[in-house]
Each structure stands twice: as C-alpha cells, then as structure tokens.
C-alpha cells in the first residue's frame, strides 16, 4: 500500500514502466500516467498508471498507441490524456492520440490542419481545447518554428493558432495558463542563443499581446514556469545549447503578473543553478527538484513561497530519488511524485519517489 508519511517515500518498481527519460506524465485526479520517452537504444510507445493510494502500477495498452517518441507533450483533459508531437528514429512527428484510462484505449488525433512536425514545443489544456506552439523542427543548426494549433477533442479537429503578434520562433521555451491568458516566455533560437521575452495569448480571442520586458529575467531555455493563481513564476534554465554543448545553468527567475503586465524579482535560491529540472505548484508553494547543473546532475530541491518578498525552504534529502534530469513530476493535491529521467552517465532510470512536504 502507498504510505502517507511526511518526507520521501519510494515508488515501487514492481510493474513500473522500463527506465526512460524525456517521457511525459499527467495527473488524472487519482493516478499518475507515464508515457513515451527513450532508453539508451529505443523509443517507447508504452507506459504505466500509478495509483498512489494502492501503490500499484497498471500497464497502458499499446493497441492504437502512437509510435514511440521523446520530446513530445501530454495534457490531461479531465477525461483523457492527449499525447502529441515529438521525435523518434524516423524524424520529427505531428501525430498523436488520446488515451482514455477508463477503457484503456487510444484514439488517434486528426492530422488534417494539424501543426507541422516538431518536438520541444509546449502544449496546454485550456478546459476545452489543447493549445500547441513553437518547437524544434530539425537537427542541430536547423529550424525552429513560431506557429501552432488548437485541438478540439470533441470533434477531433484542428484549427489555426493566430501568428499575428506571436512570439518569434523558438524551442525549449516555457508556458503557463494564467486564467484566460496563455503566457509563453524564453526559449532558444536554432543557433542556441536564448530569448528573454515572451507573449500572452488570449484564449477567448485568438490574439497575442507582448509581455513586458521591464525588469524581466535574463534570457534562458530549459527553464520551468508555474501558475500560482496570480503570478507566473519562471525559474532556472540555461543560456543556450549551441551545437549540442550544454549552456551555463541559472538559479534565478522572476514573477510575472499578467493582469498588470509587470515583473517582480525572486529572492536568492538555496539551490545550485540547473536546467531540465521539474517544478510543480502545490497550491501554496512552487516545488523545484532535480536537473542538470553546471558540472553534474543534481538530486535536491527547494520550495518557494512566491507571496510577498518570497521565501525558499530546502526540501529534505532523506529518502529522495537519485540525482537525475529529463524526469517528470506531478502534484497530486497532497504529494509531489518524481519518476524516471537520466543520471550523470547519462543512463535512463526507472524509479522514483513521492514527497509529502
């Protein structure tokens, strides 16, 4: 049975998916669903559902599932998980599917009017639609994109996301849905240089407006963004990845108010600089964990209370998962569950743990 002791509790590996990194994870309200990703030699089109109440893994059907991939996105609609885009040995993809855990079944997403193939894009569920934007559409030194699409699962259709006033082409950016505004910020050009700007998309009007550049954070990619209910909090990341060489990571960020279109700073973090970490919103704090540091992969974390002047609290290291990056984390309502990723080698890992803060 899954425990509820304060601190870290290991996630059982019995029945868990094979070790992988660059997979996706969603929280359904009762289960964490892991799907896709890559091992040292294979791209996965399978996954598992973890129930923290029972501590049991259930495999996902692969019948009708999309082809194996990494660098894709997944959103939870309240009923289904939608997987889209990514990359595998055949190249960049613009395919996807919807997974229904109630029936353990897949339904392919339409390709007519779908955005072009890509990975390292962002996708967000608005409550009725999935928004997709940006991403990487080729190998090193090749193109990134500045377009996207709107997917309606009710009738399995795509429509165009406006490009007028949209951010410039980028990959490895971050996004958060701030009420009716979808905030996209940061990211990387095809040459590895980073952006320190962004835009707000009005989900009701299919229009873009710029995000203020006054007092905004330094440009970065491979960072995280969470929505607190009043602010988008940006943290971490690095200064680019030209020609596959890892950039210098960061340990700072900023708070963005989409109503006032204004930035405010964050207090100094107790954590070492990092990129490709995870961040989840607990309802009161942003929990940051893991990532790729300047010289090594890290296995620690901290919680930020972004109200007022802000305050950081270091997360316990006792029982924490081993150091990793390109992992996933979900917030269940009471716990953060970390799973998978890659270690320093890098070698994929197939374990995880639950943190009750």
Residue frames relative to the residue before (quaternion, step in Angstrom):
aa qw qx qy qz dx dy dz
X 1.0000 0.0000 0.0000 0.0000 0.00 0.00 0.00
X 0.4869 -0.6516 0.4934 0.3082 3.58 -1.11 0.64
X 0.3284 -0.7690 0.5182 0.1795 3.58 -0.84 0.98
X 0.2811 -0.7370 0.5871 0.1820 3.55 -1.38 0.16
X 0.2758 0.7604 -0.5389 0.2351 3.60 0.94 0.88
X 0.5266 -0.6362 0.4543 0.3341 3.59 -1.03 0.77
X 0.6686 0.4204 -0.3624 0.4949 3.55 -0.93 0.97
X 0.7045 -0.4544 0.3460 0.4213 3.56 -1.28 -0.43
X 0.0592 -0.7590 0.6480 0.0218 3.55 -1.14 0.82
X 0.4604 -0.6944 0.4608 0.3058 3.64 -0.72 0.93
X 0.3604 -0.6621 0.6072 0.2512 3.54 -1.24 0.58
X 0.4999 -0.6700 0.4515 0.3119 3.57 -0.79 0.96
X 0.3355 -0.7259 0.5617 0.2121 3.55 -1.13 0.67
X 0.4747 0.6644 -0.4418 0.3716 3.59 1.27 -0.09
X 0.8348 0.1053 -0.1134 0.5283 3.57 -0.60 1.14
X 0.4708 0.6874 -0.4418 0.3325 3.61 1.27 0.02
X 0.6102 -0.5318 0.4197 0.4106 3.60 -1.21 0.35
X 0.6270 -0.5185 0.4186 0.4036 3.58 -1.26 0.36
X 0.6514 -0.5185 0.3880 0.3953 3.57 -1.23 0.54
X 0.1425 0.7911 -0.5743 0.1548 3.57 -0.97 0.92
X 0.1520 -0.7477 0.6337 0.1278 3.53 -1.35 0.26
X 0.7900 0.2675 -0.2485 0.4925 3.57 -1.31 0.42
X 0.3441 0.6824 -0.5373 0.3566 3.52 0.98 0.97
X 0.3780 -0.6877 0.5453 0.2948 3.59 -1.25 -0.23
X 0.1149 -0.7684 0.6254 0.0725 3.54 -1.31 0.40
X 0.0355 -0.7663 0.6408 0.0308 3.56 -1.10 0.76
X 0.3113 -0.7098 0.5959 0.2101 3.56 -1.27 0.46
X 0.2936 -0.8067 0.4954 0.1329 3.57 -0.66 1.13
X 0.6126 -0.4744 0.3768 0.5075 3.55 1.25 -0.44
X 0.7939 0.1436 -0.0883 0.5842 3.56 1.24 -0.50
X 0.8013 0.1761 -0.0697 0.5675 3.59 1.18 -0.54
X 0.3364 -0.6652 0.6162 0.2542 3.53 -1.35 0.38
X 0.1408 -0.7861 0.5972 0.0752 3.59 -0.83 0.99
X 0.1596 -0.7599 0.6283 0.0480 3.55 -0.84 1.14
X 0.1136 0.7999 -0.5853 0.0685 3.60 -0.96 0.82
X 0.8385 0.2469 -0.1811 0.4508 3.53 -1.29 0.63
X 0.4191 0.7035 -0.5222 0.2384 3.52 -1.29 -0.46
X 0.3959 -0.7177 0.5368 0.1999 3.51 -1.36 -0.03
X 0.2618 -0.6916 0.6443 0.1949 3.52 -1.26 0.59
X 0.7328 -0.3716 0.2876 0.4922 3.57 -1.21 -0.29
X 0.8195 0.2474 -0.0876 0.5095 3.60 1.09 -0.66
X 0.8013 0.2732 -0.1147 0.5197 3.63 1.15 -0.30
X 0.3250 -0.6764 0.6195 0.2304 3.52 -1.36 0.45
X 0.3100 -0.7962 0.4981 0.1477 3.58 -0.75 1.06
X 0.1137 -0.7540 0.6389 0.1019 3.55 -1.18 0.68
X 0.5934 0.5326 -0.3755 0.4724 3.55 1.15 0.64
X 0.0346 -0.7999 0.5988 0.0188 3.54 -1.30 -0.05
X 0.3072 -0.7489 0.5559 0.1887 3.53 -1.27 -0.31
X 0.3202 -0.7076 0.5983 0.1968 3.53 -1.33 0.45
X 0.1282 -0.8008 0.5833 0.0452 3.56 -0.76 1.08
X 0.1886 -0.7695 0.6056 0.0742 3.55 -0.81 1.11
X 0.2830 -0.8000 0.4977 0.1794 3.64 -0.31 1.14
X 0.5618 0.5910 -0.3976 0.4208 3.61 1.19 -0.30
X 0.7719 0.3017 -0.1607 0.5360 3.57 0.95 -0.89
X 0.3671 -0.7366 0.4838 0.2978 3.58 1.21 -0.48
X 0.5392 0.6406 -0.3737 0.3991 3.60 1.24 0.44
X 0.2964 -0.7178 0.6058 0.1729 3.55 -1.18 0.79
X 0.0957 -0.7578 0.6430 0.0559 3.56 -1.18 0.75
X 0.3994 -0.7300 0.4871 0.2650 3.64 -0.66 0.98
X 0.4202 -0.6694 0.5512 0.2673 3.55 -1.24 0.55
X 0.5258 -0.5936 0.5022 0.3450 3.54 -1.13 0.65
X 0.2681 -0.7452 0.5835 0.1799 3.56 -1.15 0.64
X 0.4524 0.6774 -0.4566 0.3578 3.60 1.27 -0.01
X 0.8313 0.1213 -0.1210 0.5287 3.57 -0.58 1.14
X 0.4613 0.6885 -0.4502 0.3324 3.59 1.27 0.01
X 0.5784 -0.5652 0.4367 0.3940 3.60 -1.16 0.43
X 0.6337 -0.5004 0.4100 0.4242 3.58 -1.27 0.25
X 0.6307 -0.5461 0.3941 0.3856 3.56 -1.21 0.55
X 0.0956 0.8087 -0.5661 0.1280 3.58 -1.06 0.77
X 0.1681 -0.7252 0.6483 0.1598 3.51 -1.40 0.17
X 0.7507 0.3951 -0.2653 0.4583 3.59 -1.25 0.19
X 0.4615 0.6594 -0.4515 0.3851 3.57 1.25 0.44
X 0.3644 -0.6898 0.5586 0.2817 3.58 -1.30 -0.20
X 0.0869 -0.7665 0.6325 0.0695 3.55 -1.30 0.38
X 0.0497 -0.7752 0.6294 0.0203 3.57 -1.02 0.85
X 0.3245 -0.7138 0.5859 0.2047 3.55 -1.27 0.50
X 0.2898 -0.8053 0.5006 0.1300 3.57 -0.72 1.10
X 0.5954 -0.4965 0.3879 0.4985 3.55 1.28 -0.38
X 0.7797 0.2043 -0.1068 0.5822 3.54 1.31 -0.36
X 0.8074 0.1155 -0.0149 0.5784 3.56 1.06 -0.83
X 0.3535 -0.6535 0.6139 0.2668 3.52 -1.39 0.31
X 0.1455 -0.7742 0.6099 0.0859 3.58 -0.88 0.96
X 0.1323 -0.7712 0.6220 0.0296 3.54 -0.76 1.18
X 0.1020 0.8153 -0.5631 0.0877 3.59 -0.88 0.89
X 0.8357 0.2431 -0.1864 0.4559 3.53 -1.27 0.65
X 0.3865 0.7313 -0.5214 0.2098 3.55 -1.28 -0.42
X 0.3970 -0.6966 0.5614 0.2050 3.48 -1.40 -0.20
X 0.0889 0.7603 -0.6434 0.0080 3.57 -1.22 0.59
X 0.7894 -0.3428 0.2117 0.4632 3.57 -1.28 -0.14
X 0.6575 0.5061 -0.3149 0.4609 3.61 1.17 -0.46
X 0.6785 -0.4696 0.2919 0.4837 3.58 1.26 -0.20
X 0.7267 -0.4004 0.3256 0.4534 3.55 -1.30 -0.46
X 0.2750 -0.8076 0.5167 0.0714 3.56 -1.01 0.91
X 0.0873 -0.7603 0.6360 0.0994 3.56 -1.23 0.55
X 0.4657 0.6455 -0.4501 0.4047 3.54 1.13 0.77
X 0.0569 0.7942 -0.6042 0.0300 3.55 -1.30 0.21
X 0.1685 -0.7749 0.5984 0.1144 3.54 -1.31 -0.14
X 0.3804 -0.6867 0.5730 0.2354 3.51 -1.36 0.37
X 0.1688 -0.7876 0.5876 0.0770 3.57 -0.88 0.99
X 0.1682 -0.7756 0.6049 0.0654 3.55 -0.87 1.08
X 0.3016 -0.7902 0.4992 0.1879 3.63 -0.34 1.16
X 0.5737 0.5992 -0.3854 0.4042 3.61 1.15 -0.47
X 0.7800 0.2672 -0.1342 0.5497 3.57 1.11 -0.73
X 0.3293 -0.7597 0.4882 0.2759 3.59 1.34 -0.09
X 0.5283 0.6319 -0.3873 0.4143 3.56 0.95 0.94
X 0.3198 -0.7414 0.5693 0.1548 3.53 -1.29 0.61
X 0.0766 -0.7535 0.6507 0.0547 3.55 -1.26 0.65
X 0.4355 -0.7234 0.4693 0.2585 3.60 -0.64 1.08
X 0.3975 -0.6724 0.5631 0.2698 3.55 -1.16 0.65
X 0.5865 -0.5888 0.4273 0.3560 3.56 -1.13 0.69
X 0.2978 -0.7358 0.5757 0.1959 3.56 -1.23 0.50
X 0.5262 0.6236 -0.4139 0.4036 3.59 1.22 -0.34
X 0.8431 0.0521 -0.1151 0.5227 3.57 -0.78 1.17
X 0.3957 0.7062 -0.4931 0.3186 3.61 1.23 0.27
X 0.5838 -0.5571 0.4317 0.4031 3.62 -1.12 0.45
X 0.6341 -0.5344 0.3996 0.3907 3.57 -1.25 0.37
X 0.6708 -0.5057 0.3638 0.4025 3.55 -1.28 0.44
X 0.1665 0.7876 -0.5727 0.1551 3.58 -1.06 0.84
X 0.1170 -0.7247 0.6638 0.1432 3.50 -1.42 0.14
X 0.7579 0.3620 -0.2755 0.4677 3.61 -1.32 0.09
X 0.4083 0.6783 -0.4925 0.3615 3.58 1.12 0.68
X 0.3768 -0.6696 0.5586 0.3124 3.58 -1.29 -0.28
X 0.0406 -0.7714 0.6345 0.0265 3.55 -1.24 0.58
X 0.0311 -0.7990 0.5995 -0.0361 3.56 -0.97 0.91
X 0.3401 -0.7124 0.5791 0.2038 3.56 -1.15 0.72
X 0.2952 -0.7932 0.5129 0.1437 3.58 -0.74 1.07
X 0.6320 -0.4487 0.3612 0.5185 3.56 1.22 -0.48
X 0.7962 0.1256 -0.0710 0.5876 3.56 1.22 -0.54
X 0.7947 0.1901 -0.0755 0.5715 3.60 1.18 -0.54
X 0.3349 -0.6804 0.6006 0.2534 3.53 -1.35 0.34
X 0.1900 -0.7691 0.6033 0.0915 3.57 -0.86 1.02
X 0.0820 -0.7758 0.6255 0.0151 3.58 -0.97 0.96
X 0.1196 0.8078 -0.5716 0.0804 3.59 -0.92 0.83
X 0.8505 0.2134 -0.1693 0.4500 3.52 -1.29 0.69
X 0.3541 0.7659 -0.5130 0.1574 3.53 -1.31 -0.38
X 0.5587 -0.5869 0.5008 0.3043 3.46 -1.49 0.10
X 0.0871 -0.8314 0.5488 0.0060 3.57 -0.72 1.05
X 0.7934 0.1657 -0.1391 0.5689 3.58 1.14 0.51
X 0.7025 -0.4800 0.3336 0.4060 3.58 -1.31 0.01
X 0.7795 -0.3162 0.2344 0.4873 3.55 -1.32 -0.19
X 0.8152 0.2178 -0.1900 0.5020 3.54 -0.94 0.97
X 0.6319 0.5249 -0.3473 0.4522 3.60 1.23 0.00
X 0.8089 -0.4161 0.1905 0.3690 3.49 -1.37 0.03
X 0.1575 -0.6753 0.7020 0.1623 3.43 -1.46 0.43
X 0.3280 -0.7759 0.5140 0.1619 3.57 -1.18 0.36
X 0.2370 -0.7665 0.5849 0.1192 3.53 -1.29 0.49
X 0.5633 0.5533 -0.4190 0.4483 3.55 0.95 0.89
X 0.0912 -0.8077 0.5808 0.0434 3.54 -1.28 -0.01
X 0.3004 -0.7508 0.5589 0.1839 3.53 -1.25 -0.39
X 0.3287 -0.7037 0.5984 0.1969 3.51 -1.39 0.29
X 0.1188 -0.8160 0.5646 0.0355 3.57 -0.62 1.16
X 0.1644 -0.7705 0.6129 0.0602 3.55 -0.94 1.05
X 0.2707 -0.8012 0.5066 0.1681 3.63 -0.34 1.15
X 0.5264 0.6500 -0.4113 0.3623 3.59 1.19 -0.42
X 0.8044 0.1428 -0.0757 0.5717 3.58 0.95 -0.86
X 0.4468 -0.7237 0.4359 0.2942 3.59 1.29 0.38
X 0.4949 0.6572 -0.4205 0.3825 3.56 0.86 1.01
X 0.2919 -0.7240 0.5993 0.1770 3.51 -1.32 0.54
X 0.0337 -0.7541 0.6530 0.0611 3.53 -1.25 0.54
X 0.6203 -0.5939 0.3751 0.3490 3.56 -1.22 0.47
X 0.3043 -0.6853 0.6307 0.2002 3.50 -1.19 0.74
X 0.5154 -0.6692 0.4271 0.3228 3.58 -0.70 1.04
X 0.2455 -0.7582 0.5837 0.1555 3.57 -1.10 0.73
X 0.5086 0.6529 -0.4228 0.3693 3.60 1.25 -0.10
X 0.8239 0.1068 -0.1260 0.5421 3.56 -0.53 1.21
X 0.4332 0.7116 -0.4553 0.3140 3.60 1.29 0.09
X 0.6312 -0.5124 0.3931 0.4295 3.61 -1.19 0.28
X 0.5854 -0.5502 0.4532 0.3862 3.56 -1.27 0.34
X 0.7018 -0.4767 0.3255 0.4175 3.56 -1.26 0.46
X 0.2076 0.7845 -0.5643 0.1517 3.59 -0.97 0.85
X 0.1949 -0.7256 0.6469 0.1307 3.53 -1.43 0.30
X 0.7943 0.2961 -0.2194 0.4830 3.59 -1.31 0.22
X 0.3634 0.7027 -0.5157 0.3289 3.58 1.07 0.74
X 0.3303 -0.7141 0.5688 0.2397 3.58 -1.30 -0.04
X 0.0954 -0.7958 0.5974 0.0253 3.54 -1.20 0.62
X 0.0097 -0.7733 0.6338 0.0113 3.55 -1.22 0.57
X 0.3669 -0.7071 0.5601 0.2274 3.56 -1.05 0.80
X 0.0922 -0.8032 0.5884 -0.0128 3.54 -0.51 1.30
X 0.7768 -0.2069 0.0979 0.5866 3.56 0.29 1.26
X 0.7895 -0.2159 0.1950 0.5404 3.57 -0.53 -1.19
X 0.6339 0.5037 -0.3296 0.4856 3.59 1.30 0.07
X 0.2144 -0.7490 0.6164 0.1143 3.56 -0.89 1.00
X 0.1479 -0.8197 0.5518 0.0411 3.55 -0.41 1.26
X 0.0689 -0.7701 0.6342 0.0024 3.57 -0.80 1.11
X 0.0787 0.8189 -0.5604 0.0953 3.57 -0.79 0.99
X 0.8210 0.2441 -0.1984 0.4764 3.55 -1.19 0.73
X 0.3422 0.7402 -0.5469 0.1897 3.51 -1.30 -0.38
X 0.4502 -0.7040 0.5151 0.1907 3.49 -1.40 0.08
X 0.4123 -0.6788 0.5518 0.2545 3.55 -1.11 0.75
X 0.6867 -0.4820 0.3384 0.4262 3.57 -1.26 0.16
X 0.6897 0.4636 -0.2918 0.4736 3.62 1.15 -0.49
X 0.6235 -0.5796 0.3244 0.4123 3.59 1.27 0.13
X 0.5164 0.6158 -0.4328 0.4083 3.61 1.22 -0.12
X 0.3521 -0.7683 0.5053 0.1740 3.58 -1.07 0.71
X 0.3847 -0.6966 0.5657 0.2162 3.50 -1.34 0.47
X 0.1562 -0.7577 0.6254 0.1016 3.53 -1.20 0.68
X 0.5934 0.5367 -0.3737 0.4692 3.55 0.99 0.88
X 0.0398 -0.8059 0.5901 0.0279 3.55 -1.29 0.01
X 0.2864 -0.7382 0.5858 0.1726 3.53 -1.38 -0.05
X 0.3379 -0.7005 0.5918 0.2119 3.53 -1.38 0.36
X 0.1919 -0.7705 0.6003 0.0951 3.55 -0.90 0.99
X 0.3171 -0.7374 0.5713 0.1709 3.57 -0.86 1.04
X 0.3273 -0.7901 0.4855 0.1812 3.58 -0.32 1.24
X 0.6749 0.4891 -0.3029 0.4621 3.58 1.16 -0.41
X 0.7925 0.3371 -0.1516 0.4852 3.56 1.16 -0.56
X 0.3488 -0.7566 0.4820 0.2713 3.60 1.30 -0.10
X 0.5415 0.5833 -0.4113 0.4442 3.57 0.99 0.94
X 0.3200 -0.7379 0.5704 0.1668 3.54 -1.27 0.60
X 0.0002 0.7499 -0.6599 -0.0476 3.54 -1.29 0.49
X 0.5528 -0.6552 0.4041 0.3192 3.56 -1.04 0.74
X 0.4089 -0.6550 0.5774 0.2654 3.53 -1.32 0.49
X 0.5658 -0.6163 0.4262 0.3441 3.57 -0.91 0.88
X 0.2824 -0.7561 0.5666 0.1661 3.56 -1.08 0.76
X 0.4815 0.6689 -0.4330 0.3650 3.57 1.30 0.03
X 0.8543 0.0037 -0.0600 0.5162 3.58 -0.71 1.16
X 0.3871 0.7257 -0.4936 0.2826 3.60 1.16 0.42
X 0.6361 -0.5454 0.3681 0.4030 3.62 -1.19 0.38
X 0.6253 -0.5005 0.4402 0.4059 3.54 -1.35 0.26
X 0.6061 -0.5902 0.3965 0.3565 3.58 -1.07 0.74
X 0.0963 0.7967 -0.5849 0.1179 3.55 -1.10 0.77
X 0.1873 -0.7298 0.6417 0.1434 3.53 -1.40 0.21
X 0.7925 0.2988 -0.2341 0.4773 3.57 -1.35 0.30
X 0.4071 0.6802 -0.4791 0.3769 3.55 1.11 0.85
X 0.3995 -0.6881 0.5358 0.2828 3.58 -1.30 -0.15
X 0.1102 -0.7615 0.6340 0.0775 3.54 -1.34 0.41
X 0.0075 -0.7784 0.6277 0.0040 3.58 -0.97 0.87
X 0.3421 -0.7069 0.5839 0.2055 3.55 -1.26 0.55
X 0.2685 -0.8051 0.5156 0.1178 3.56 -0.69 1.12
X 0.6054 -0.4926 0.3752 0.5001 3.55 1.27 -0.37
X 0.7960 0.1317 -0.0928 0.5835 3.58 1.27 -0.37
X 0.7895 0.1795 -0.0920 0.5796 3.59 1.20 -0.45
X 0.3125 -0.6582 0.6379 0.2496 3.54 -1.33 0.45
X 0.1500 -0.7966 0.5820 0.0652 3.57 -0.71 1.09
X 0.1663 -0.7677 0.6174 0.0431 3.54 -0.78 1.20
X 0.1310 0.8033 -0.5754 0.0800 3.60 -0.92 0.83
X 0.8333 0.2513 -0.1877 0.4553 3.53 -1.28 0.63
X 0.4030 0.7070 -0.5325 0.2328 3.53 -1.28 -0.50
X 0.3150 -0.7357 0.5573 0.2209 3.57 -1.29 -0.23
X 0.5894 -0.6303 0.4000 0.3086 3.54 -1.30 0.27
X 0.7929 -0.3077 0.1327 0.5089 3.57 1.12 0.64
X 0.2538 -0.7684 0.5816 0.0830 3.50 -1.30 0.47
X 0.0277 0.8433 -0.5350 0.0423 3.57 0.77 1.06
X 0.8632 -0.0051 -0.0371 0.5035 3.54 -0.91 1.04
X 0.7048 -0.4986 0.2649 0.4295 3.57 1.03 0.78
X 0.5473 0.5909 -0.4109 0.4271 3.61 1.25 0.07
X 0.4625 -0.7135 0.4510 0.2712 3.57 -0.60 1.15
X 0.3949 -0.7278 0.5168 0.2173 3.55 -0.97 0.91
X 0.6406 -0.5141 0.4053 0.4013 3.53 -1.35 0.10
X 0.3529 -0.7644 0.4945 0.2160 3.62 -0.66 1.03
X 0.3193 -0.7413 0.5670 0.1644 3.53 -1.33 0.38
X 0.2147 -0.7635 0.5973 0.1193 3.56 -1.29 0.50
X 0.6058 0.5297 -0.3593 0.4726 3.56 1.10 0.70
X 0.0291 -0.8057 0.5915 0.0141 3.56 -1.29 -0.07
X 0.2980 -0.7506 0.5549 0.1999 3.54 -1.16 -0.57
X 0.3595 -0.6953 0.5805 0.2243 3.54 -1.37 0.31
X 0.1243 -0.8098 0.5723 0.0357 3.56 -0.80 1.04
X 0.2175 -0.7524 0.6136 0.1003 3.56 -0.91 1.04
X 0.2697 -0.8128 0.4904 0.1613 3.63 -0.27 1.20
X 0.5974 0.5535 -0.3713 0.4460 3.60 1.19 -0.36
X 0.7497 0.3549 -0.1912 0.5247 3.56 0.91 -0.98
X 0.2819 -0.7632 0.5155 0.2689 3.59 1.29 -0.34
X 0.5240 0.6267 -0.3953 0.4200 3.56 0.86 1.03
X 0.3082 -0.7434 0.5722 0.1579 3.55 -1.17 0.76
X 0.0281 -0.7439 0.6639 0.0707 3.52 -1.31 0.48
X 0.5624 -0.6518 0.4072 0.3051 3.55 -1.15 0.62
X 0.3752 -0.6740 0.5802 0.2616 3.52 -1.40 0.08
X 0.5273 -0.6093 0.4688 0.3617 3.60 -1.12 0.51
X 0.6551 -0.5051 0.3807 0.4133 3.56 -1.24 0.41
X 0.3680 -0.7485 0.5185 0.1883 3.54 -0.96 0.94
X 0.4552 -0.6671 0.5056 0.3036 3.61 -1.10 0.58
X 0.6045 0.5905 -0.3422 0.4109 3.58 1.26 -0.26
X 0.5209 -0.5876 0.5168 0.3411 3.52 -1.25 0.52
X 0.6263 -0.5398 0.4062 0.3892 3.57 -1.20 0.52
X 0.0942 0.8018 -0.5809 0.1043 3.56 -1.10 0.77
X 0.1427 -0.7369 0.6519 0.1078 3.51 -1.39 0.35
X 0.7993 0.2763 -0.2297 0.4816 3.56 -1.32 0.33
X 0.3390 0.6944 -0.5219 0.3613 3.52 1.07 0.94
X 0.3914 -0.6687 0.5457 0.3192 3.58 -1.27 -0.30
X 0.0530 -0.7660 0.6390 0.0457 3.55 -1.28 0.48
X 0.0304 -0.7835 0.6206 -0.0003 3.57 -0.93 0.92
X 0.3652 -0.7036 0.5651 0.2285 3.57 -1.24 0.50
X 0.2877 -0.8019 0.5076 0.1286 3.57 -0.67 1.13
X 0.6155 -0.4858 0.3676 0.5000 3.56 1.27 -0.34
X 0.7902 0.1457 -0.0910 0.5882 3.57 1.24 -0.51
X 0.8097 0.1509 -0.0528 0.5646 3.61 1.15 -0.57
X 0.3734 -0.6656 0.5890 0.2655 3.54 -1.29 0.45
X 0.1674 -0.7886 0.5872 0.0723 3.58 -0.73 1.10
X 0.1138 -0.7867 0.6067 0.0113 3.56 -0.67 1.20
X 0.1042 0.8070 -0.5761 0.0768 3.59 -0.91 0.84
X 0.8478 0.2109 -0.1594 0.4597 3.53 -1.26 0.69
X 0.3513 0.7531 -0.5298 0.1695 3.52 -1.32 -0.36
X 0.5089 -0.6156 0.5144 0.3120 3.50 -1.42 0.00
X 0.2226 -0.8073 0.5378 0.0976 3.55 -0.54 1.22
X 0.7671 -0.3723 0.2581 0.4543 3.54 -1.31 -0.20
X 0.8232 0.1551 -0.0584 0.5430 3.60 0.98 -0.81
X 0.8063 0.1168 -0.0451 0.5781 3.58 1.20 -0.31
X 0.5378 -0.5706 0.4962 0.3728 3.55 -1.32 0.10
X 0.2726 -0.8007 0.5206 0.1158 3.58 -0.94 0.88
X 0.1842 -0.7893 0.5810 0.0742 3.55 -1.21 0.61
X 0.5553 0.5689 -0.4160 0.4416 3.55 0.93 0.90
X 0.1126 -0.8074 0.5765 0.0558 3.55 -1.28 0.08
X 0.1529 -0.7666 0.6159 0.0982 3.53 -1.35 0.08
X 0.3329 -0.7235 0.5739 0.1909 3.52 -1.32 0.44
X 0.1846 -0.7844 0.5872 0.0770 3.56 -0.95 0.95
X 0.1995 -0.7095 0.6633 0.1302 3.53 -1.01 0.94
X 0.2122 -0.8502 0.4680 0.1151 3.61 -0.14 1.24
X 0.4970 0.6575 -0.4376 0.3593 3.61 1.23 0.04
X 0.8148 0.2200 -0.1720 0.5081 3.56 -1.19 0.55
X 0.7929 -0.2178 0.1973 0.5339 3.56 -0.85 -1.00
X 0.4736 -0.6892 0.4263 0.3450 3.57 1.27 -0.21
X 0.0095 0.7890 -0.6141 0.0169 3.55 -1.16 0.63
X 0.2657 -0.7595 0.5776 0.1376 3.57 -1.00 0.90
X 0.0760 -0.7577 0.6459 0.0543 3.56 -1.18 0.69
X 0.4069 -0.7201 0.5046 0.2472 3.58 -0.75 1.03
X 0.3976 -0.7037 0.5371 0.2414 3.59 -0.97 0.87
X 0.5771 -0.5934 0.4295 0.3609 3.56 -1.07 0.70
X 0.3330 -0.7381 0.5542 0.1926 3.55 -1.11 0.74
X 0.5082 0.6661 -0.4133 0.3567 3.58 1.24 -0.28
X 0.8400 0.1066 -0.1113 0.5203 3.57 -0.62 1.13
X 0.4225 0.7226 -0.4619 0.2931 3.60 1.26 0.06
X 0.5985 -0.5510 0.4209 0.4012 3.61 -1.16 0.41
X 0.6147 -0.5220 0.4316 0.4043 3.56 -1.26 0.29
X 0.6589 -0.5181 0.3704 0.4003 3.57 -1.22 0.49
X 0.1554 0.7881 -0.5761 0.1510 3.57 -1.00 0.87
X 0.1223 -0.7407 0.6499 0.1182 3.54 -1.38 0.23
X 0.7591 0.3270 -0.2746 0.4913 3.59 -1.30 0.21
X 0.4050 0.6791 -0.4830 0.3763 3.56 1.13 0.79
X 0.3779 -0.6904 0.5460 0.2872 3.57 -1.27 -0.25
X 0.0577 -0.7650 0.6388 0.0578 3.55 -1.30 0.39
X 0.0653 -0.7707 0.6327 0.0386 3.56 -1.09 0.77
X 0.3097 -0.7026 0.6044 0.2125 3.54 -1.30 0.43
X 0.2956 -0.8075 0.4937 0.1298 3.57 -0.68 1.13
X 0.6229 -0.4555 0.3673 0.5192 3.55 1.25 -0.40
X 0.7920 0.1385 -0.0839 0.5886 3.56 1.23 -0.51
X 0.8041 0.2046 -0.0720 0.5535 3.60 1.13 -0.63
X 0.3078 -0.6669 0.6289 0.2551 3.51 -1.38 0.29
X 0.1255 -0.7785 0.6113 0.0670 3.59 -0.88 0.97
X 0.1432 -0.7709 0.6194 0.0395 3.56 -0.77 1.16
X 0.1022 0.8095 -0.5730 0.0772 3.60 -0.91 0.84
X 0.8438 0.2219 -0.1671 0.4591 3.53 -1.25 0.69
X 0.3725 0.7271 -0.5396 0.2036 3.53 -1.32 -0.38
X 0.4311 -0.6622 0.5430 0.2844 3.53 -1.34 -0.32
X 0.3637 -0.7333 0.5311 0.2189 3.57 -1.05 0.74
X 0.7987 -0.3401 0.2085 0.4505 3.56 -1.30 -0.16
X 0.5566 0.6894 -0.3733 0.2748 3.59 1.08 -0.76
X 0.2748 0.6146 -0.0775 -0.7353 1.85 1.59 -1.92
X 0.0889 -0.7655 0.6367 0.0275 3.54 -1.04 0.92
X 0.4893 -0.6624 0.4672 0.3218 3.64 -0.85 0.85
X 0.1980 -0.7627 0.6042 0.1182 3.56 -1.14 0.69
X 0.2247 -0.7973 0.5536 0.0859 3.55 -1.13 0.73
X 0.6015 0.5233 -0.3844 0.4655 3.55 0.95 0.87
X 0.0540 -0.7992 0.5979 0.0311 3.54 -1.30 -0.04
X 0.2193 -0.7643 0.5890 0.1446 3.54 -1.30 -0.14
X 0.3778 -0.7034 0.5687 0.1978 3.50 -1.38 0.46
X 0.1553 -0.7925 0.5856 0.0709 3.57 -0.91 0.95
X 0.1253 -0.7336 0.6645 0.0676 3.53 -0.85 1.06
X 0.3108 -0.8052 0.4649 0.1972 3.63 -0.11 1.24
